[in-house]
Amino acid sequence: MNAHPSVFELKNPVKKEEALALHPMSLAFVGDAVQSLYTRTRVTVGATLKKTGELHREVTQIVKAVAQAAEAEKLYDLFNEDEQDLFRRARNCKIQTSAKHADPAQYRKASGFEAVLGYLYLTGDTERLEKFLSACFEQND
């Protein structure tokens, strides 16, 4: 692990079994917030001359469902067995909402990806979490 603690390091991580027992959409809810915070932080630090509208546009290019679905496809083979299973469970959940600019299949993949991010955050696996988050950011940089 890094010499510096991660911004995502929880004081009391959840046990893997407990996290996997949560509803996949609950994990996606957390994962969405984690990715948003990470991305907002990355685009803001060092951007002293950018206005918030410009920062917002940069963030939405990365955290929108279409981009998340594309990243999920690229990263899926890097997911371990638990993460792949969780991704499939979340992707296959009956979802009550839809994305404005994504088709249902993309939205479902994005939800699966967010669930994996939420799982990694809650279980304290910051190394894997940051690996996946930075891959999304670097792809869009």
N, C-alpha and C positions, 0 to 999 in steps of 0.2 A: 504494500500500500504506500501511497505518497507520504512524504515527510509532512506535508500540510494536510490538515483534515479537509475533506470535501464539504462543500456547501450543502450537500445532500445527505450528510452523515446524521442519521438519527441517533439520539441518545439511547433509546430503547427500541431497536429493530423488532419487527414481528417475526415469529418463527415461520419458516417456509411453509409448514403444514397449515398453519393458521392463515397465512396469506393466500394459499391456494384454495382454502375453504371459502374465502370471500367471493361474492358474486363478481363475475368478470367485468361487469359494467361499473362496479364500485372501484375496481382496480383501474379501469380505463379513466374514470373520473379523476383519480389521483394522478395517473400518468399524464393526462392532458395538462394539469396544472404544473407538474414537474417540468415537462418539455417547454411549456410556455415561459416559466421562470428562467430556465436555463438559456433559452433563445433570446429572451428580452435582455438578460444580463450580457450575453455575448455581443449582441448588436449595439448595446448602449455604451459599454466600457470602451473608451478610446474614441467615441464618436461625439466629441464636444461641439462640433459645428452642425450636427444633424438636428432637424426639428422632430418633434414627437410623431408627426404624421409620417415622415419618412421612415423612422424607426419602426412604426407600426406596420407599414407596408412590407418591410424586410422580414419582420417576424411572421406575418401571415403567409408569406411565401413558403416558409419552412413548416409551420404548424398546421397548415390547411390539410384537409382530409386527402386530397389528391397527392400531395407531397408525402404525407405519412404512409399512404398505401404503397407508393413507389419505394420508399425506404424499407418498408416491411418486406417487400418482395426481394430486395437486394440483401437484406440482413437475415432473412429467415433461416438460411443454412447455418448461420453462426449461433442461432438460438440453441440452448441445450434442450433436452427432452421435456423438462417441466415447462420451459418457456414456449416451446412449440405447441405443447398440449394446451397451455393457457391461451396462446394466440388463437388456436382453432376454436376453443370454447367461446372466447369473446367474439370472434368473427361470426360464429354461428348463432349468437344470441339474437332473440327477437328484439329489434331496436325500434323504439317508438318515434324517434326523431330522424331527420335526414339533413344532410349538408346542402347548403345552397348551390355549391359549384362542383359537386361530386356525384357520381352515380352510386346506387345502393351498394354495389360490390366494392367500390373504393372506400365508401364510408365504413363498411364492415371490416375491411382490412385495416383501416386507420384505427378503428376501435380495438382490434386485436393488438396492434402495435402499442397503443396507449396502455392497454392492460399489462403488457409485458413491462413497460416502463414503470407503471405503478407498483407492480410486483417487486421489481428490482429495488425501487426506492424504499418500499415498506420493509423489505427483508434486509436492508442495509448493504446490498451488493453494489456499492458505489462505483467500483472499478468497471463492472459490466455496464452499469447505467451510463456512466460518462463515456464509455466506448461507443455505445449506440447513439447517444445524444450528439456527441461530437461528429459522428459519421453523418448524421442528418445535417448538421450545421456546415460541415466542410463541403458536402455535396452541393449546397446552395450558395456557398461563399463566392 
